[in-house]
Amino acid sequence: MVHAWHSSQRRKAEQLEKWETEAIIFPLMQTIYPSHAPIIIKGHITDCGYNVHRLNIDTSSNADVMYEHYFWQLPATINSNMRAPTTVLSGFSGKSAWPLGCIDLELELVNDNDSTRTRVVPVEFCVVCSYSCYNALLGRVTLQKFGAVSSTVHGMIMFPTKQDEEQIRSSSILVNLKYPDKRIQVGGNLSNEIKVQLRDILVANMDIFAWCEDDMTGVPRNITEHNLTPVRQKKRPMAPERSEWLRLEVNKLVHANILSSAPKEAPNGT
């Protein structure tokens, strides 16, 4: 969730065409495993012809965010148009921070299975210097421009076009309800029927996958094990949140007997 704080401006009501006011009706559920994970789709930046994979639909945010690692992948002719920020972003903790800058881009949402039903709207992205597994985030303002409605249980968004209403499903599927953060990426060009069939097959056979560290103990050690020469290196300070995350992950591996402690006395080295 990201909020952009700026002075409110009164906007004139725009005249909507008839196709923009048509009711949006979601289809019946095609699976007994409703989704409750984030909706991740693909977009297309028409300014440079680049695709934006891992585009997160976040209805709790009123700002559109592009993360720095993806922004610098855009052509120089595009990212050179970034201008100084005019808004402050505020996240879950309530702390406010200035983005690196803002950039206006034309974003297209299109279904790979039918490129005739598409819409393009201008989006003002705030470029932020922050780690994320996503490339960009779409908030309420842009979803309103598209006239889009999202459904978490369907794992999809729908929006009107001049031809017909369009639906775009999330490019990732949830297999194990115990691990909602571990999703499987599938091709965006797969039909909805194939995605549902693939999901049902994976759910029926999810016991063959390793979902956590404890599931790895059955792998033969002669395949996965190697020895490292103990070397004591100088201490490298880390941010508190990263240090805590690293400690928890190492403890998981130790608890699963995947890692073991090195001898107390290790030779000096580099």
C-alpha positions in Angstrom: 0.0 0.0 0.0 1.4 3.4 -1.1 -0.2 6.7 -0.7 0.8 9.9 -2.6 0.2 13.0 -0.6 -0.4 16.1 -2.7 -2.7 19.1 -2.9 -6.2 18.1 -4.1 -7.4 19.5 -7.4 -10.9 19.6 -8.6 -11.4 17.6 -11.7 -14.0 18.2 -14.3 -16.4 15.3 -15.0 -15.5 13.6 -18.2 -18.1 12.6 -20.7 -18.1 8.8 -20.9 -19.0 6.8 -24.0 -21.7 4.2 -23.9 -19.2 1.2 -24.0 -17.5 2.7 -20.9 -20.6 2.5 -18.8 -21.5 -1.1 -19.6 -21.9 -3.4 -16.6 -18.9 -5.7 -15.9 -19.9 -9.3 -14.9 -17.3 -11.8 -13.7 -17.6 -15.4 -15.0 -18.5 -18.3 -12.8 -15.7 -19.8 -10.8 -14.0 -22.6 -12.8 -12.1 -24.2 -9.9 -12.8 -25.2 -6.3 -9.6 -23.4 -5.3 -10.4 -19.6 -5.2 -7.4 -17.3 -5.3 -6.5 -15.0 -2.4 -3.1 -14.0 -3.7 -2.0 -10.7 -5.4 -3.1 -10.2 -9.0 0.0 -10.1 -11.2 -0.4 -9.2 -14.8 1.6 -7.9 -17.8 1.5 -4.5 -19.3 2.9 -2.8 -22.4 4.6 0.6 -22.5 3.7 2.0 -25.9 6.3 4.8 -25.7 9.1 2.3 -26.2 7.5 -1.0 -27.0 8.7 -2.6 -23.7 6.6 -5.2 -21.8 6.2 -4.8 -18.0 6.1 -8.2 -16.5 5.1 -8.7 -12.8 2.8 -5.7 -12.7 1.1 -5.8 -9.4 -2.6 -4.6 -9.1 -2.9 -2.9 -5.7 -6.3 -1.4 -5.0 -5.1 -0.1 -1.6 -2.7 2.3 -3.2 -3.5 5.7 -4.8 -0.1 6.0 -6.4 1.4 4.2 -9.4 4.9 3.0 -8.6 7.7 1.9 -10.9 10.7 0.3 -9.1 14.2 1.5 -9.9 15.6 -1.8 -11.1 13.0 -1.9 -13.9 13.1 1.9 -14.7 16.8 1.8 -15.6 16.1 -1.0 -18.1 14.1 1.4 -20.2 15.8 3.2 -23.1 17.8 6.3 -22.3 15.4 8.3 -24.5 12.6 7.3 -22.1 14.1 7.5 -18.6 15.8 10.8 -19.5 12.3 12.3 -19.3 12.0 11.7 -15.6 11.3 14.9 -13.8 11.6 16.0 -10.2 9.0 14.5 -7.8 6.1 16.6 -6.6 4.5 14.1 -4.3 5.6 12.3 -1.1 4.9 8.6 -0.8 3.8 7.1 2.5 3.7 3.3 3.2 2.5 0.9 5.8 4.8 2.2 8.5 3.4 5.7 8.1 6.9 7.0 7.2 7.1 9.4 4.2 9.8 9.4 1.6 10.4 11.3 -1.7 10.6 9.1 -4.8 13.5 9.4 -7.2 11.3 11.2 -9.7 8.1 10.9 -11.8 7.6 9.9 -15.4 4.6 9.9 -17.7 4.2 6.8 -19.8 1.4 5.4 -22.0 0.4 2.0 -20.6 -1.5 -0.7 -22.5 -3.3 -3.6 -21.0 -4.0 -6.3 -23.5 -4.9 -10.0 -23.4 -2.3 -12.1 -25.2 -5.1 -14.3 -26.5 -6.9 -11.5 -28.2 -5.0 -8.3 -29.1 -8.1 -6.6 -30.5 -9.6 -5.8 -27.2 -7.2 -3.3 -25.6 -7.0 0.1 -23.9 -4.2 2.6 -23.5 -4.1 5.3 -20.8 -1.5 7.8 -19.6 0.1 6.8 -16.3 2.2 9.0 -14.0 4.7 6.6 -12.4 6.6 7.5 -9.2 10.1 5.9 -9.5 11.2 4.6 -6.1 14.5 3.2 -4.9 13.2 0.1 -3.0 13.6 -3.7 -3.3 10.5 -5.5 -4.7 9.8 -8.7 -6.5 7.5 -6.6 -8.7 8.5 -4.3 -11.6 5.7 -1.8 -11.1 2.5 -1.3 -9.2 -0.8 0.0 -10.4 -3.1 1.9 -7.9 -6.6 3.0 -7.8 -6.2 6.1 -10.0 -5.0 4.2 -13.1 -7.5 1.4 -12.5 -10.2 4.0 -12.5 -8.9 5.4 -15.9 -9.1 1.9 -17.3 -12.5 1.4 -15.8 -11.1 -1.8 -14.4 -12.5 -3.9 -11.6 -10.4 -6.5 -9.9 -11.5 -9.8 -8.2 -9.0 -11.5 -5.9 -11.0 -14.8 -5.8 -11.0 -14.9 -9.6 -7.3 -13.8 -9.8 -8.2 -11.4 -12.6 -9.2 -7.9 -13.6 -11.9 -6.9 -16.1 -12.3 -3.6 -18.0 -14.5 -2.3 -20.9 -13.2 -1.8 -24.4 -14.9 -0.6 -27.6 -15.2 -4.2 -28.8 -16.2 -5.9 -25.6 -15.3 -6.2 -22.0 -11.8 -7.7 -21.5 -10.5 -10.0 -18.8 -6.9 -10.5 -17.9 -5.9 -13.2 -15.4 -3.0 -13.2 -13.1 0.2 -14.7 -14.7 0.8 -16.7 -11.5 -1.2 -19.5 -9.9 -1.6 -20.6 -6.3 -1.0 -24.3 -5.8 -0.5 -24.8 -2.0 -2.8 -22.9 0.3 -0.4 -23.3 3.2 2.2 -21.3 1.2 0.3 -18.5 -0.5 3.6 -16.6 -1.1 5.0 -19.4 -3.2 3.2 -19.2 -6.5 4.0 -20.7 -9.9 4.6 -18.5 -12.9 2.8 -19.6 -16.1 2.9 -18.2 -19.6 0.7 -15.1 -20.1 -0.4 -16.4 -23.6 -2.0 -19.6 -22.1 -5.8 -19.7 -22.4 -7.9 -19.5 -19.3 -9.0 -23.1 -19.7 -5.4 -24.3 -19.9 -4.4 -22.3 -16.8 -7.3 -23.9 -14.9 -6.4 -27.4 -16.0 -2.7 -26.8 -15.2 -3.6 -25.5 -11.8 -5.8 -28.5 -11.0 -3.0 -31.0 -12.1 -0.4 -29.2 -9.9 -2.8 -29.1 -6.9 -3.5 -32.8 -7.3 0.2 -33.6 -7.3 1.6 -30.9 -5.0 3.0 -33.5 -2.6 5.9 -34.1 -5.0 7.2 -30.5 -4.6 9.5 -29.1 -1.9 7.5 -26.3 -0.2 9.8 -25.7 2.7 13.2 -26.5 4.0 12.0 -29.6 5.8 10.8 -31.1 2.5 14.4 -31.2 1.3 15.7 -33.8 3.8 14.8 -36.7 1.5 17.2 -35.6 -1.2 20.4 -37.8 -1.3 23.3 -35.9 0.3 25.8 -37.1 -2.3 23.8 -35.0 -4.8 23.3 -31.8 -2.8 26.1 -31.7 -0.3 29.5 -30.1 -0.6 32.1 -28.9 1.9 33.4 -25.4 2.3 36.8 -24.7 3.8 36.1 -22.7 7.0 37.3 -19.1 6.5 36.8 -16.4 9.0 36.1 -13.1 7.2 35.7 -9.6 8.5 32.3 -8.7 9.8 30.1 -7.0 7.2 27.4 -4.8 8.8 23.9 -5.2 7.4 20.7 -3.3 7.8 18.7 -4.5 10.9 15.8 -5.8 8.8 18.1 -7.7 6.5 20.1 -9.1 9.3 16.9 -10.4 11.0 15.6 -11.9 7.8 19.0 -13.7 7.2 19.0 -15.0 10.8 15.5 -16.5 10.3 16.4 -18.1 7.0 19.6 -19.7 8.3 17.8 -21.0 11.4 15.3 -22.7 9.0 18.1 -24.5 7.2 19.8 -25.5 10.4 16.6 -26.8 11.8 16.1 -28.9 8.7 19.7 -30.3 9.1 20.6 -28.8 5.7 23.3 -26.5 7.3 25.5 -27.3 10.2 27.8 -25.0 12.3 31.4 -24.7 11.4 34.1 -25.4 14.0 34.6 -22.6 16.5 38.3 -22.2 15.5 38.5 -21.4 11.8 41.7 -20.4 10.1 42.1 -16.8 9.1 41.7 -16.0 5.5 40.2 -13.7 3.0 
